[in-house]
Structure formats: C-alpha cells, structure tokens
Amino acid sequence: MSRASSLLLATVLASSLAGIGCAEHHTYRVYDPYYTDYHVWNNDEVVYYNRWADETHRDRHRDFRKLRPEEQKEYWTWRHNHGDHDRDHRDSDRDRDHR
C-alpha cells in the first residue's frame, strides 16, 4: 500500500470515528410550559441550544433538563424569538392541510 493510500485510509477511519461521537445525541420530546407546546430535542434543537448557551455565556454541554426552571424559561423565551420555530409549525399545518 502506498503512503498516500495509507494516509487516505487513516483519514477516512478518523472521520468515521468522529461521526460516531456526534451521533450520541438522544432524541426526546420536551414540553415548554411557558408557550404550552412540545419541542423535539434532536440535533436541530441542540444547534439552537448551543447558540443560546454561547450568547448567554453558559455551558453548552450542560443537559437542558438539568437547568434551573428560570434558565429553562429563559431558553424557551429566547428560542421562540429566534430561529424558525413558528415557521416549522406553519409548515406542518400546511402539509397536513394538503394531504
């Protein structure tokens, strides 16, 4: 095997292993009592959570479910004012109407 082939193989294997670590986010539903709706906590929601954590200088690795209630409320307020949460609901309503 040539040196270039060995390097390519090592790069592919390293990329595969890095992907395994990223896939460890679990999907679950979270109820937002302040806006009385549910959110699917998946990789998309994690992107928003990380953005909120960075903007508010919090630890992005802290599990949302372990935040104090007032911090969770702050997140939901932020979340409903950012991103496409409302558009997602309108799109799913529109899709349901066109079935």
C-alpha positions as CSV (number, residue, x, y, z in Angstrom):
1,M,0.0,0.0,0.0
2,S,1.4,3.4,-0.9
3,R,1.9,6.2,1.6
4,A,-0.9,8.2,0.0
5,S,-3.3,5.3,0.3
6,S,-2.4,4.7,3.9
7,L,-3.0,8.4,4.7
8,L,-6.3,8.4,2.9
9,L,-7.4,5.3,4.8
10,A,-6.4,6.8,8.1
11,T,-8.3,10.0,7.3
12,V,-11.5,8.0,6.4
13,L,-11.3,6.0,9.6
14,A,-10.8,9.1,11.7
15,S,-13.8,10.8,10.1
16,S,-15.9,7.7,10.8
17,L,-15.0,7.7,14.4
18,A,-15.6,11.4,14.8
19,G,-19.1,10.9,13.4
20,I,-19.9,8.2,16.0
21,G,-19.2,10.7,18.8
22,C,-21.5,13.3,17.2
23,A,-24.4,10.8,16.8
24,E,-24.7,10.3,20.6
25,H,-27.4,13.0,21.0
26,H,-30.6,11.3,22.0
27,T,-33.9,12.5,20.6
28,Y,-36.8,13.2,23.0
29,R,-39.7,15.5,23.4
30,V,-39.6,18.4,25.8
31,Y,-42.7,20.3,27.0
32,D,-42.4,24.1,27.0
33,P,-44.8,25.1,29.8
34,Y,-44.4,28.8,29.0
35,Y,-45.5,28.5,25.4
36,T,-47.6,25.4,26.0
37,D,-46.0,23.4,23.2
38,Y,-43.7,20.5,22.7
39,H,-40.2,20.5,21.1
40,V,-38.4,17.5,19.7
41,W,-35.0,17.7,21.3
42,N,-32.8,16.5,18.4
43,N,-29.7,17.7,16.7
44,D,-31.5,20.7,15.2
45,E,-32.6,21.8,18.7
46,V,-29.1,21.2,20.0
47,V,-27.8,23.8,17.5
48,Y,-30.2,26.4,18.9
49,Y,-29.4,25.4,22.5
50,N,-25.7,25.7,21.8
51,R,-26.2,29.1,20.2
52,W,-28.3,30.3,23.2
53,A,-25.6,28.9,25.6
54,D,-22.9,30.7,23.8
55,E,-24.8,34.0,23.6
56,T,-25.6,33.9,27.3
57,H,-22.2,32.6,28.4
58,R,-23.5,29.2,29.7
59,D,-22.0,25.7,29.4
60,R,-23.3,24.3,26.2
61,H,-22.6,20.8,27.4
62,R,-25.0,21.0,30.4
63,D,-28.1,19.0,29.8
64,F,-31.1,21.3,29.3
65,R,-33.1,19.1,31.7
66,K,-30.7,19.9,34.5
67,L,-31.0,23.7,34.1
68,R,-32.9,25.6,36.8
69,P,-36.5,26.4,35.9
70,E,-35.8,30.1,35.4
71,E,-32.9,29.2,33.0
72,Q,-35.2,26.9,31.1
73,K,-37.8,29.7,30.8
74,E,-35.1,32.0,29.6
75,Y,-34.1,29.5,26.9
76,W,-37.7,29.0,25.7
77,T,-38.2,32.7,25.5
78,W,-35.0,33.1,23.5
79,R,-36.0,30.1,21.4
80,H,-39.4,31.4,20.4
81,N,-37.8,34.7,19.4
82,H,-35.1,33.1,17.3
83,G,-34.9,30.6,14.5
84,D,-37.8,29.0,12.6
85,H,-39.9,27.5,15.4
86,D,-43.1,29.3,14.2
87,R,-42.4,28.5,10.6
88,D,-42.0,24.8,11.4
89,H,-45.5,24.8,13.0
90,R,-47.0,26.7,10.0
91,D,-45.3,24.3,7.5
92,S,-46.6,21.2,9.3
93,D,-50.1,22.7,9.4
94,R,-49.9,23.5,5.7
95,D,-48.6,20.0,4.9
96,R,-51.4,18.4,6.9
97,D,-54.0,20.5,5.0
98,H,-52.7,19.4,1.7
99,R,-52.8,15.6,2.3
